[in-house]
């Protein structure tokens, strides 16, 4: 009959449907697992973590809104220098005692804050790039005694500044993005200083010792060379005196 279905065609269609459903289910499970990992990372970084320094993957929408907020903040200032000055003022107005940590001129320090935050926020979408950038900055700040309370002061000053400057444009996701990123950076600074500063001191001490030994060897060599020259000069002097005496005798 024309309306009858072919059993083989029906079986083939059922297999296709089952494969599609399995693929969708697998993709859904993978997305759920990724969401769990992201949620765990975000939840963990709502506090400063200084016991480890690993790559962290943040939700794409959180990173995007944080980056958008950063661009909005820069765009609302008359210049990048003015944006840096605003960050500097917000930080040290909230905690004047922190000024003693920085010996650099205010204008220079303001631009360092500006450039540092810009590089961090720009790298936030890539776990490896973010870790590398934060690690580089951490090594540049080994001389600073970073603590969790100081990280909290810095973080809150930045977030309060953005909240005041941007209002509703500083969305909850953007605020969350800055919260977790600044906590990550602060914890990394503490970790790097604690774990690597001692090793660097040992390396520097060994380097100084090696240089001192090299200097001693150079000094000894110069003394020995000087004595050799003096000996040669003395022998030449004695030879000249003998020659003069022989000439006088013959005369």
C-alpha positions as CSV (number, residue, x, y, z in Angstrom):
1,X,0.0,0.0,0.0
2,X,1.2,3.5,-0.8
3,X,0.6,4.8,2.8
4,X,2.5,1.9,4.5
5,X,5.8,2.8,6.2
6,X,8.9,0.9,5.5
7,X,10.1,-0.7,8.8
8,X,13.7,-0.2,7.9
9,X,13.2,3.6,7.3
10,X,11.3,3.9,10.6
11,X,14.2,2.1,12.5
12,X,16.8,4.3,10.8
13,X,14.9,7.5,11.8
14,X,14.5,6.3,15.4
15,X,18.3,5.7,15.6
16,X,19.0,9.2,14.3
17,X,16.7,10.7,16.9
18,X,18.3,8.7,19.7
19,X,21.8,9.8,18.6
20,X,20.7,13.5,18.5
21,X,19.2,13.2,21.9
22,X,22.3,11.6,23.3
23,X,24.5,14.3,21.8
24,X,22.3,17.0,23.3
25,X,22.3,15.3,26.7
26,X,26.1,15.0,26.6
27,X,26.5,18.7,25.6
28,X,24.1,19.7,28.4
29,X,26.1,17.7,31.0
30,X,29.3,19.3,29.8
31,X,27.8,22.8,30.1
32,X,26.5,22.0,33.6
33,X,29.9,20.7,34.7
34,X,31.6,23.9,33.3
35,X,29.0,26.0,35.1
36,X,29.7,24.2,38.3
37,X,33.4,24.9,37.9
38,X,32.8,28.5,37.1
39,X,30.4,28.9,40.0
40,X,32.9,27.3,42.3
41,X,35.7,29.7,41.1
42,X,33.5,32.7,41.6
43,X,32.2,31.6,45.0
44,X,35.8,30.9,46.2
45,X,37.1,34.3,45.0
46,X,34.5,36.3,46.8
47,X,37.2,36.2,49.5
48,X,40.9,36.8,49.2
49,X,42.7,33.5,48.6
50,X,46.4,33.5,49.4
51,X,47.1,29.8,49.9
52,X,47.4,29.0,46.2
53,X,48.0,30.7,42.9
54,X,46.4,28.9,40.0
55,X,44.6,29.7,36.8
56,X,41.0,30.8,37.3
57,X,38.3,30.8,34.7
58,X,35.5,33.3,35.2
59,X,32.1,33.4,33.5
60,X,32.2,35.1,30.1
61,X,29.3,37.4,30.9
62,X,30.8,38.6,34.2
63,X,34.2,39.3,32.5
64,X,32.4,41.1,29.6
65,X,30.5,43.4,31.9
66,X,33.5,44.1,34.0
67,X,35.5,45.0,30.9
68,X,32.7,47.2,29.7
69,X,32.5,49.0,33.0
70,X,36.2,49.6,32.9
71,X,36.0,51.2,29.4
72,X,33.0,53.3,30.6
73,X,35.1,54.5,33.6
74,X,38.1,55.4,31.4
75,X,35.8,57.1,28.8
76,X,34.1,59.2,31.5
77,X,37.4,60.7,32.6
78,X,39.0,63.6,30.7
79,X,42.1,61.6,30.2
80,X,43.8,58.4,31.3
81,X,45.9,60.4,33.7
82,X,42.7,61.8,35.3
83,X,41.3,58.3,35.6
84,X,44.6,57.3,37.3
85,X,44.4,60.3,39.7
86,X,40.8,59.3,40.6
87,X,41.9,55.8,41.5
88,X,44.8,57.1,43.5
89,X,42.6,59.6,45.4
90,X,40.0,57.0,46.1
91,X,42.5,54.6,47.5
92,X,44.4,57.0,49.8
93,X,41.4,58.9,50.9
94,X,39.9,55.7,52.2
95,X,43.2,54.6,53.8
96,X,45.8,57.4,54.2
97,X,48.1,55.1,56.1
98,X,48.8,53.2,52.9
99,X,50.6,56.2,51.4
100,X,53.7,55.3,53.4
101,X,54.0,52.1,51.3
102,X,54.6,54.0,48.1
103,X,57.7,56.2,47.7
104,X,57.0,57.2,44.0
105,X,55.6,60.5,43.0
106,X,51.8,60.7,43.0
107,X,51.4,61.3,39.2
108,X,53.7,58.3,38.5
109,X,51.9,56.1,41.0
110,X,48.5,57.0,39.6
111,X,49.5,55.9,36.1
112,X,50.9,52.7,37.5
113,X,47.6,51.9,39.2
114,X,45.8,52.8,35.9
115,X,48.1,50.7,33.7
116,X,48.1,47.8,36.1
117,X,44.3,47.6,36.3
118,X,44.0,48.0,32.6
119,X,46.3,45.0,31.9
120,X,44.6,42.8,34.5
121,X,41.0,43.5,33.3
122,X,42.1,43.1,29.6
123,X,43.5,39.7,30.4
124,X,40.5,38.5,32.6
125,X,38.9,36.4,29.8
126,X,42.0,34.1,29.4
127,X,43.0,32.1,32.5
128,X,46.6,31.7,31.4
129,X,47.1,35.3,30.3
130,X,45.5,36.6,33.5
131,X,47.8,34.4,35.6
132,X,50.9,35.5,33.7
133,X,50.0,39.1,34.0
134,X,49.3,38.9,37.7
135,X,52.5,36.9,38.3
136,X,54.5,39.6,36.5
137,X,53.0,42.4,38.5
138,X,53.5,40.3,41.7
139,X,57.2,40.1,41.1
140,X,57.3,43.8,40.5
141,X,55.8,44.4,43.9
142,X,57.9,42.1,46.1
143,X,59.0,45.0,48.1
144,X,55.5,45.8,49.3
145,X,54.1,44.2,52.3
146,X,50.7,43.2,50.9
147,X,48.2,41.7,53.5
148,X,44.6,40.6,53.2
149,X,43.2,43.6,55.1
150,X,45.1,45.9,52.7
151,X,43.8,44.0,49.7
152,X,40.3,44.5,51.0
153,X,40.9,48.2,51.5
154,X,42.2,48.6,47.9
155,X,39.4,46.4,46.5
156,X,36.6,48.2,48.3
157,X,38.0,51.7,47.4
158,X,38.0,50.7,43.6
159,X,34.5,49.3,43.7
160,X,33.1,52.2,45.7
161,X,34.7,54.6,43.2
162,X,33.2,52.9,40.2
163,X,29.8,52.7,41.9
164,X,29.9,56.4,42.6
165,X,31.2,57.4,39.1
166,X,29.0,55.0,37.0
167,X,25.9,54.4,39.1
168,X,23.5,52.0,37.4
169,X,26.0,51.4,34.6
170,X,28.1,49.6,37.1
171,X,26.0,46.5,37.0
172,X,25.9,43.7,39.6
173,X,27.9,41.4,37.2
174,X,30.5,44.1,36.6
175,X,30.8,44.6,40.4
176,X,31.2,40.8,40.9
177,X,33.8,40.7,38.2
178,X,35.9,43.4,39.8
179,X,35.4,41.8,43.2
180,X,36.8,38.4,42.2
181,X,39.5,39.7,40.0
182,X,40.9,42.1,42.7
183,X,40.7,39.3,45.3
184,X,42.6,37.0,42.9
185,X,45.3,39.6,42.3
186,X,45.7,40.5,46.0
187,X,45.9,36.9,47.0
188,X,48.5,36.2,44.3
189,X,50.6,39.1,45.5
190,X,50.7,37.7,49.0
191,X,51.4,34.2,47.8
192,X,54.2,35.3,45.5
193,X,55.9,37.4,48.2
194,X,55.7,34.6,50.7
195,X,56.7,31.8,48.5
196,X,59.3,33.4,46.2
197,X,60.8,36.3,48.2
198,X,62.9,34.0,50.3
199,X,64.2,32.2,47.3
200,X,65.1,35.4,45.6
201,X,67.0,36.6,48.7
202,X,69.0,33.4,48.7
203,X,69.8,33.8,45.0
204,X,70.9,37.4,45.6
205,X,73.0,36.4,48.6
206,X,74.7,33.6,46.6
207,X,75.3,36.1,43.8
208,X,76.9,38.6,46.1
209,X,79.1,35.8,47.6
210,X,80.2,34.7,44.2
211,X,81.0,38.3,43.2
212,X,83.0,38.8,46.4
213,X,85.0,35.7,45.7
214,X,85.7,36.8,42.2
215,X,86.8,40.2,43.5
216,X,89.2,38.4,46.0
217,X,90.7,36.3,43.2
218,X,91.2,39.5,41.1
219,X,92.9,41.2,44.0
220,X,95.2,38.3,44.7
221,X,96.2,38.1,41.0
222,X,96.9,41.8,40.9
223,X,99.2,41.5,44.0
224,X,101.0,38.6,42.6
225,X,101.5,40.4,39.3
226,X,102.8,43.5,41.1
227,X,105.3,41.4,43.1
228,X,106.6,39.9,39.8
229,X,107.1,43.2,38.2
230,X,108.9,44.5,41.3
231,X,111.2,41.4,41.3
232,X,112.1,42.0,37.7
233,X,112.9,45.7,38.4
234,X,115.1,44.7,41.3
235,X,117.1,42.3,39.2
236,X,117.6,44.9,36.5
237,X,118.8,47.4,39.1
238,X,121.4,44.9,40.5
239,X,122.7,44.2,36.9
240,X,123.2,47.9,36.2
241,X,125.1,48.4,39.5
242,X,127.5,45.5,38.7
243,X,128.2,46.9,35.3
244,X,129.1,50.4,36.7
245,X,131.5,48.8,39.2
246,X,133.3,46.8,36.5
247,X,133.7,49.9,34.4
248,X,135.2,51.8,37.4
249,X,137.7,49.0,38.1
250,X,138.9,48.9,34.5
251,X,139.4,52.6,34.5
